[in-house]
Amino acid sequence: MNAIADILQALAHAPIQKRAMTNHGVLNEAYAYEKPSAFSRGMRIDIGSVTILLISGTASIDESGKSVHIGDFPGQLRRTFDNITGLLQAEGCTWHDIVRTSCYLRDIDRDYDVFNAGRTAFFKEQGLDPLPASTGIQAHLCRPELLVEIEAIAMFRNERVAPTKE
């Protein structure tokens, strides 16, 4: 029990550093959209030796800021996972560091079975065990052609090699 108390004590006094995260190689920044938006693709928070990544809602958007795979739910889901993968890689981590996802579906009644099958297959490809905590929500998304959007939270120890800045 003392070890946990020591860790909590160290974290309580550790400086908190935060910075926006991005990966221009996979998707465009919100401010570069036709209708600019005021948010970061994600936020990296370093607290002592622990890093937390808060990844904003991510969808089937390409490196030019255009929606892709219009009308193709499996295609949009895969591009969304690929975009999140690119954001994780830019920070030196993987899906194994994801602890939570929030998944927004435009039509949960119509698309949940396809979504769940695609998510299950993707997580199996990644070899995830345990699986991240997750919530599925029906929502109106920011663009009418988008069918799915996912937020994610990752946590890892930051003794790993620091990612390179773009």
Backbone as CSV, one residue per row, in Angstrom:
resi,resn,N_x,N_y,N_z,CA_x,CA_y,CA_z,C_x,C_y,C_z
1,MET,0.816,-1.186,0.000,0.000,0.000,0.000,0.869,1.263,0.000
2,ASN,2.043,1.232,0.604,2.920,2.392,0.626,3.403,2.761,-0.765
3,ALA,3.620,1.753,-1.616,4.076,2.033,-2.978,3.032,2.854,-3.732
4,ILE,1.766,2.512,-3.591,0.699,3.266,-4.249,0.647,4.681,-3.695
5,ALA,0.748,4.817,-2.396,0.742,6.145,-1.774,1.924,6.974,-2.270
6,ASP,3.100,6.338,-2.423,4.274,7.047,-2.928,4.054,7.539,-4.365
7,ILE,3.445,6.682,-5.201,3.166,7.053,-6.591,2.186,8.214,-6.636
8,LEU,1.115,8.125,-5.860,0.123,9.198,-5.834,0.737,10.503,-5.337
9,GLN,1.602,10.397,-4.354,2.281,11.586,-3.824,3.169,12.221,-4.897
10,ALA,3.908,11.373,-5.625,4.782,11.882,-6.682,3.963,12.556,-7.780
11,LEU,2.844,11.937,-8.180,1.993,12.520,-9.216,1.350,13.821,-8.741
12,ALA,1.010,13.875,-7.472,0.365,15.071,-6.938,1.263,16.295,-7.053
13,HIS,2.567,16.098,-7.064,3.498,17.217,-7.116,4.224,17.335,-8.452
14,ALA,3.913,16.455,-9.383,4.571,16.488,-10.698,4.022,17.646,-11.529
15,PRO,4.877,18.290,-12.300,4.379,19.343,-13.182,3.493,18.734,-14.273
16,ILE,2.505,19.473,-14.702,1.619,19.031,-15.773,1.971,19.830,-17.020
17,GLN,2.299,19.106,-18.072,2.608,19.743,-19.347,1.577,19.280,-20.358
18,LYS,1.101,20.193,-21.184,0.140,19.793,-22.213,0.485,20.485,-23.523
19,ARG,0.145,19.781,-24.618,0.341,20.342,-25.951,-0.615,19.647,-26.913
20,ALA,-0.954,20.381,-27.957,-1.816,19.811,-28.985,-1.051,18.740,-29.746
21,MET,-1.756,17.717,-30.202,-1.150,16.672,-31.001,-1.785,16.672,-32.389
22,THR,-1.043,16.159,-33.370,-1.521,16.142,-34.744,-0.744,15.106,-35.553
23,ASN,-1.212,14.841,-36.748,-0.468,14.061,-37.733,-0.990,14.461,-39.105
24,HIS,-0.344,15.432,-39.737,-0.795,15.948,-41.026,-0.749,14.895,-42.124
25,GLY,-0.021,13.812,-41.895,0.064,12.762,-42.904,-1.209,11.956,-43.044
26,VAL,-2.097,12.014,-42.047,-3.324,11.222,-42.126,-4.592,12.061,-42.176
27,LEU,-4.613,13.201,-41.492,-5.805,14.023,-41.563,-5.479,15.478,-41.296
28,ASN,-6.340,16.323,-41.832,-6.129,17.757,-41.829,-6.578,18.370,-40.504
29,GLU,-6.086,19.551,-40.230,-6.443,20.244,-38.996,-7.801,20.918,-39.108
30,ALA,-8.501,21.020,-37.998,-9.831,21.617,-37.979,-9.825,23.051,-38.488
31,TYR,-8.774,23.797,-38.209,-8.739,25.199,-38.640,-8.545,25.337,-40.138
32,ALA,-8.156,24.264,-40.813,-7.938,24.320,-42.254,-9.184,23.884,-43.040
33,TYR,-10.274,23.569,-42.355,-11.506,23.175,-43.028,-12.134,24.373,-43.721
34,GLU,-13.042,24.081,-44.644,-13.795,25.137,-45.304,-14.503,26.006,-44.259
35,LYS,-15.077,25.360,-43.240,-15.678,26.067,-42.105,-14.764,25.794,-40.915
36,PRO,-13.824,26.692,-40.625,-12.851,26.419,-39.552,-13.527,26.109,-38.223
37,SER,-12.856,25.326,-37.427,-13.351,24.943,-36.127,-12.247,25.135,-35.103
38,ALA,-12.607,25.411,-33.887,-11.630,25.749,-32.853,-11.431,24.579,-31.891
39,PHE,-10.663,23.585,-32.316,-10.289,22.484,-31.431,-9.009,21.841,-31.940
40,SER,-8.364,21.086,-31.085,-7.160,20.343,-31.465,-7.557,18.913,-31.802
41,ARG,-6.789,18.282,-32.684,-7.010,16.863,-33.007,-6.922,16.012,-31.751
42,GLY,-6.111,16.469,-30.843,-5.966,15.777,-29.572,-5.093,16.600,-28.654
43,MET,-5.079,16.213,-27.403,-4.263,16.892,-26.405,-3.394,15.854,-25.720
44,ARG,-2.097,16.146,-25.656,-1.154,15.290,-24.928,-0.906,15.936,-23.577
45,ILE,-1.100,15.167,-22.530,-0.884,15.643,-21.168,0.164,14.750,-20.526
46,ASP,1.264,15.346,-20.098,2.324,14.618,-19.404,2.285,15.018,-17.938
47,ILE,2.118,14.015,-17.084,2.118,14.224,-15.635,3.181,13.292,-15.067
48,GLY,4.322,13.846,-14.710,5.420,12.990,-14.267,5.775,12.019,-15.374
49,SER,5.801,10.742,-15.067,6.182,9.733,-16.055,4.982,9.144,-16.798
50,VAL,3.801,9.730,-16.612,2.586,9.222,-17.254,2.124,10.207,-18.319
51,THR,1.777,9.668,-19.486,1.208,10.473,-20.563,-0.230,10.047,-20.786
52,ILE,-1.097,11.027,-20.955,-2.493,10.793,-21.295,-2.742,11.500,-22.626
53,LEU,-3.334,10.785,-23.570,-3.734,11.376,-24.847,-5.249,11.439,-24.888
54,LEU,-5.779,12.622,-25.137,-7.215,12.821,-25.320,-7.426,13.118,-26.798
55,ILE,-7.911,12.117,-27.532,-8.070,12.252,-28.981,-9.489,12.710,-29.271
56,SER,-9.589,13.865,-29.945,-10.886,14.422,-30.294,-11.638,13.485,-31.228
57,GLY,-12.935,13.747,-31.355,-13.741,12.979,-32.289,-13.064,12.928,-33.649
58,THR,-12.861,11.728,-34.137,-12.123,11.491,-35.382,-13.014,10.673,-36.299
59,ALA,-13.030,11.039,-37.567,-13.915,10.380,-38.519,-13.156,10.059,-39.800
60,SER,-13.904,9.768,-40.840,-13.354,9.375,-42.133,-12.986,10.621,-42.944
61,ILE,-11.936,11.299,-42.488,-11.451,12.536,-43.107,-10.049,12.264,-43.649
62,ASP,-9.765,12.783,-44.841,-8.433,12.549,-45.414,-7.484,13.688,-45.077
63,GLU,-6.276,13.580,-45.600,-5.225,14.562,-45.295,-5.522,15.949,-45.879
64,SER,-6.534,16.043,-46.757,-6.943,17.339,-47.303,-8.152,17.909,-46.578
65,GLY,-8.644,17.188,-45.562,-9.812,17.648,-44.819,-11.137,17.264,-45.450
66,LYS,-11.098,16.377,-46.450,-12.319,15.954,-47.132,-12.848,14.654,-46.524
67,SER,-14.173,14.534,-46.479,-14.802,13.278,-46.059,-14.561,12.235,-47.142
68,VAL,-14.249,11.016,-46.725,-14.022,9.928,-47.682,-14.884,8.728,-47.330
69,HIS,-15.086,7.852,-48.299,-15.907,6.643,-48.174,-17.371,6.998,-47.905
70,ILE,-17.876,7.972,-48.648,-19.253,8.436,-48.487,-20.220,7.263,-48.720
71,GLY,-21.131,7.044,-47.771,-22.137,5.990,-47.886,-21.633,4.593,-47.588
72,ASP,-20.364,4.442,-47.275,-19.740,3.136,-47.039,-19.347,3.036,-45.557
73,PHE,-20.245,2.480,-44.740,-19.971,2.435,-43.301,-18.681,1.692,-42.981
74,PRO,-18.455,0.470,-43.489,-17.189,-0.212,-43.174,-15.963,0.588,-43.616
75,GLY,-16.045,1.255,-44.772,-14.930,2.072,-45.245,-14.679,3.263,-44.330
76,GLN,-15.758,3.934,-43.899,-15.596,5.054,-42.973,-15.031,4.596,-41.637
77,LEU,-15.502,3.457,-41.149,-15.003,2.952,-39.866,-13.514,2.645,-39.962
78,ARG,-13.105,1.988,-41.038,-11.690,1.648,-41.186,-10.825,2.902,-41.293
79,ARG,-11.279,3.903,-42.065,-10.513,5.147,-42.181,-10.428,5.853,-40.823
80,THR,-11.501,5.800,-40.059,-11.495,6.395,-38.723,-10.448,5.706,-37.852
81,PHE,-10.436,4.377,-37.849,-9.424,3.637,-37.079,-8.014,3.974,-37.580
82,ASP,-7.844,4.072,-38.896,-6.522,4.403,-39.453,-6.084,5.801,-39.024
83,ASN,-7.024,6.756,-39.003,-6.687,8.113,-38.566,-6.266,8.132,-37.099
84,ILE,-6.988,7.412,-36.263,-6.613,7.347,-34.842,-5.263,6.656,-34.702
85,THR,-5.030,5.609,-35.472,-3.732,4.920,-35.450,-2.606,5.898,-35.783
86,GLY,-2.811,6.738,-36.788,-1.803,7.731,-37.163,-1.547,8.736,-36.052
87,LEU,-2.592,9.163,-35.367,-2.421,10.083,-34.241,-1.642,9.410,-33.112
88,LEU,-1.963,8.151,-32.828,-1.239,7.403,-31.796,0.236,7.264,-32.169
89,GLN,0.500,6.892,-33.420,1.888,6.725,-33.868,2.671,8.023,-33.747
90,ALA,2.027,9.153,-34.016,2.702,10.443,-33.921,3.141,10.747,-32.490
91,GLU,2.542,10.083,-31.516,2.883,10.291,-30.110,3.664,9.115,-29.522
92,GLY,4.050,8.166,-30.371,4.876,7.052,-29.927,4.120,5.960,-29.195
93,CYS,2.843,5.771,-29.517,2.098,4.701,-28.855,1.216,3.969,-29.859
94,THR,0.421,3.021,-29.369,-0.401,2.172,-30.220,-1.782,2.000,-29.587
95,TRP,-2.594,1.205,-30.256,-3.920,0.883,-29.724,-3.828,0.145,-28.391
96,HIS,-2.703,-0.471,-28.096,-2.542,-1.147,-26.801,-2.559,-0.152,-25.648
97,ASP,-2.369,1.124,-25.945,-2.387,2.164,-24.914,-3.765,2.805,-24.746
98,ILE,-4.706,2.467,-25.619,-6.063,3.016,-25.528,-6.773,2.382,-24.331
99,VAL,-7.368,3.235,-23.501,-8.116,2.741,-22.341,-9.615,2.986,-22.483
100,ARG,-10.010,3.898,-23.389,-11.427,4.201,-23.549,-11.705,4.776,-24.927
101,THR,-12.863,4.388,-25.492,-13.363,5.002,-26.717,-14.817,5.414,-26.499
102,SER,-15.193,6.490,-27.148,-16.598,6.896,-27.239,-16.922,6.908,-28.719
103,CYS,-17.909,6.106,-29.112,-18.192,5.869,-30.520,-19.563,6.443,-30.867
104,TYR,-19.583,7.385,-31.793,-20.805,8.077,-32.191,-21.236,7.568,-33.547
105,LEU,-22.464,7.045,-33.634,-23.012,6.535,-34.888,-24.204,7.399,-35.279
106,ARG,-24.255,7.770,-36.564,-25.376,8.584,-37.046,-26.691,7.822,-36.884
107,ASP,-26.698,6.530,-37.199,-27.918,5.724,-37.080,-27.556,4.405,-36.389
108,ILE,-27.676,4.391,-35.071,-27.230,3.236,-34.290,-28.079,2.000,-34.576
109,ASP,-29.377,2.191,-34.836,-30.232,1.038,-35.131,-29.821,0.366,-36.439
110,ARG,-29.509,1.147,-37.445,-29.135,0.609,-38.748,-27.711,0.062,-38.757
111,ASP,-26.773,0.775,-38.102,-25.351,0.495,-38.308,-24.635,-0.217,-37.163
112,TYR,-25.282,-0.427,-36.020,-24.539,-0.964,-34.881,-23.944,-2.346,-35.153
113,ASP,-24.689,-3.236,-35.793,-24.151,-4.581,-36.037,-22.898,-4.532,-36.914
114,VAL,-22.925,-3.695,-37.965,-21.757,-3.556,-38.843,-20.613,-2.902,-38.069
115,PHE,-20.947,-1.879,-37.272,-19.948,-1.209,-36.443,-19.296,-2.198,-35.482
116,ASN,-20.103,-2.953,-34.746,-19.557,-3.871,-33.753,-18.707,-4.956,-34.394
117,ALA,-19.131,-5.470,-35.550,-18.329,-6.482,-36.251,-16.996,-5.877,-36.711
118,GLY,-17.031,-4.657,-37.246,-15.799,-4.001,-37.699,-14.865,-3.670,-36.549
119,ARG,-15.433,-3.174,-35.447,-14.611,-2.854,-34.272,-14.009,-4.124,-33.684
120,THR,-14.798,-5.173,-33.587,-14.300,-6.440,-33.053,-13.158,-6.971,-33.911
121,ALA,-13.321,-6.935,-35.229,-12.272,-7.419,-36.137,-11.013,-6.556,-36.006
122,PHE,-11.167,-5.229,-35.943,-10.013,-4.337,-35.827,-9.278,-4.578,-34.513
123,PHE,-10.007,-4.659,-33.412,-9.371,-4.892,-32.109,-8.673,-6.249,-32.084
124,LYS,-9.250,-7.237,-32.763,-8.602,-8.555,-32.851,-7.308,-8.448,-33.664
125,GLU,-7.330,-7.704,-34.781,-6.110,-7.472,-35.575,-5.013,-6.848,-34.723
126,GLN,-5.409,-5.946,-33.831,-4.456,-5.252,-32.972,-3.972,-6.127,-31.818
127,GLY,-4.672,-7.242,-31.565,-4.307,-8.122,-30.459,-4.620,-7.513,-29.097
128,LEU,-5.699,-6.750,-29.010,-6.022,-6.067,-27.755,-6.615,-7.019,-26.725
129,ASP,-6.030,-7.026,-25.558,-6.526,-7.797,-24.415,-5.871,-7.209,-23.177
130,PRO,-6.581,-6.487,-22.364,-8.035,-6.323,-22.372,-8.477,-5.310,-23.425
131,LEU,-9.772,-5.340,-23.717,-10.355,-4.383,-24.643,-10.560,-3.049,-23.932
132,PRO,-10.529,-1.943,-24.673,-10.787,-0.650,-24.038,-12.226,-0.566,-23.538
133,ALA,-12.449,0.224,-22.505,-13.813,0.578,-22.122,-14.394,1.369,-23.291
134,SER,-15.710,1.272,-23.502,-16.284,1.925,-24.667,-17.757,2.231,-24.454
135,THR,-18.215,3.271,-25.141,-19.626,3.631,-25.150,-20.030,3.864,-26.595
136,GLY,-21.222,3.380,-26.967,-21.794,3.627,-28.283,-22.968,4.579,-28.144
137,ILE,-22.988,5.625,-28.959,-23.979,6.684,-28.828,-24.504,7.043,-30.209
138,GLN,-25.809,7.246,-30.330,-26.348,7.785,-31.577,-26.245,9.295,-31.513
139,ALA,-25.768,9.916,-32.595,-25.571,11.366,-32.591,-25.642,11.936,-33.999
140,HIS,-26.033,13.196,-34.089,-25.883,13.940,-35.340,-24.427,14.363,-35.394
141,LEU,-23.729,13.974,-36.432,-22.306,14.282,-36.546,-22.113,15.611,-37.269
142,CYS,-20.883,16.127,-37.230,-20.611,17.485,-37.716,-20.768,17.645,-39.226
143,ARG,-20.742,16.562,-39.975,-20.964,16.608,-41.423,-22.035,15.573,-41.752
144,PRO,-22.987,15.917,-42.598,-24.108,14.999,-42.854,-23.701,13.685,-43.508
145,GLU,-22.565,13.648,-44.216,-22.137,12.420,-44.888,-21.385,11.457,-43.969
146,LEU,-21.006,11.912,-42.780,-20.272,11.041,-41.858,-21.232,10.115,-41.127
147,LEU,-20.836,8.859,-41.008,-21.672,7.839,-40.375,-21.151,7.422,-39.010
148,VAL,-19.855,7.679,-38.731,-19.240,7.255,-37.474,-18.131,8.238,-37.104
149,GLU,-17.982,8.478,-35.810,-16.915,9.313,-35.281,-16.499,8.702,-33.943
150,ILE,-15.205,8.691,-33.670,-14.707,8.043,-32.455,-13.758,8.971,-31.713
151,GLU,-13.957,9.091,-30.402,-13.012,9.748,-29.499,-12.250,8.647,-28.783
152,ALA,-11.036,8.934,-28.358,-10.251,7.919,-27.655,-9.385,8.549,-26.576
153,ILE,-9.113,7.773,-25.560,-8.198,8.169,-24.494,-7.139,7.078,-24.385
154,ALA,-5.872,7.505,-24.411,-4.750,6.570,-24.249,-3.938,6.997,-23.039
155,MET,-3.310,6.030,-22.390,-2.415,6.298,-21.265,-1.196,5.399,-21.387
156,PHE,-0.016,5.979,-21.128,1.200,5.174,-21.142,2.289,5.885,-20.354
157,ARG,3.301,5.127,-20.004,4.470,5.712,-19.343,5.320,6.378,-20.409
158,ASN,5.820,7.571,-20.145,6.511,8.314,-21.190,8.024,8.149,-21.156
159,GLU,8.506,7.046,-20.597,9.940,6.757,-20.698,10.309,6.280,-22.092
160,ARG,9.307,6.059,-22.948,9.557,5.627,-24.319,10.266,6.727,-25.076
161,VAL,10.773,6.400,-26.238,11.431,7.391,-27.074,10.420,8.474,-27.430
162,ALA,10.806,9.724,-27.284,9.925,10.838,-27.573,9.581,10.865,-29.063
163,PRO,8.321,11.162,-29.408,7.954,11.227,-30.817,8.601,12.437,-31.485
164,THR,8.753,12.345,-32.790,9.309,13.473,-33.529,8.196,14.432,-33.863
165,LYS,8.499,15.706,-33.831,7.524,16.730,-34.183,7.471,16.870,-35.692
166,GLU,6.268,17.112,-36.226,6.117,17.344,-37.671,6.485,18.749,-38.000
